[in-house]
Amino acid sequence: MDKQTCKNHIAVLKKVRGACDSQLDSGVKVELDAVIEALEQHLESQTHGVDVATLSLRGLQIIAVIVSIVTNIRDKM
């Protein structure tokens, strides 16, 4: 993953965290923070030993959970 793509992913995940923070439970917040931290470490170290596919999958899973939580809350309103 190149630097700019990694920066973009970090920025998007931080925006999602900020926008949905009050609706997320602690487990989702912890996982989201872990993914952001892993991406930041990858960006700083620029080692290719980090399994980018695993980070991408974790990021997508977290986004899926957030979308599920947000849509369920909106259905109840």
N, C-alpha and C positions, 0 to 999 in steps of 0.2 A: 504494500500500500504506500503510495507516495505521500509526501508531507502535506500537501494541500488537501488531499482527500481525507487524510486522518484529522486535520484541523477542522474540516467541514463536519465530519461525523461527531467530533467532540462538541462543536458549537451547537449542532442540532440536538444532541442528547441533553446538553445543559439547558437549552430552551424548553425542551419537553419537560425536564425536571422542574424548571421554574414555573411553567404554566400549569402543571398538574400536581404540584407538590402537596397541596392540601387534600387531594383526593387519594393519594397513594398511601398504602400501608407501609409499615417499617421494612418488611421483607423486600418489597419492590424497590424502595428507596436504597436499601443496602446494595442490592444487585445492580441497580442503575449506577450508583456511585462506584462500584467495583469495575464495571465496564468502562466508565469514563476514566478512572484511574489507570486501568490497563492500557487504554488507548494513549493517554498522556505519557505513560512510561515508554510505550513503543515509539512515540514521536520523539521523545528526548534521547532515547538510546539509539534509535535507528538500527537496531539489530534485526536481522531477518529470522531470528530464532523464535520469535513470537508467532504463534499460530494465528494468523490473521483470519482464517476461516472460522476458527472457534470464537474469536472476538466478534466477528460479524454475526454469527448465529446467536450469540448471547445478546447482542444489541437488538436484533430482530425479535427475539423472544420477549425481551423487556418491552419493546414498543407494542407488541401484540397484547401483552398483559395490560399495559396502560390504556390502549384503545378499548379493550374489553371493560375495564373499570369505568372509564369515562362514559362509554355508551350505556352501560347498565345504570349509572347514576342519572343520565339524561332521560332514560326510559321511565324512571320513577318520578320525575318532576312533572 
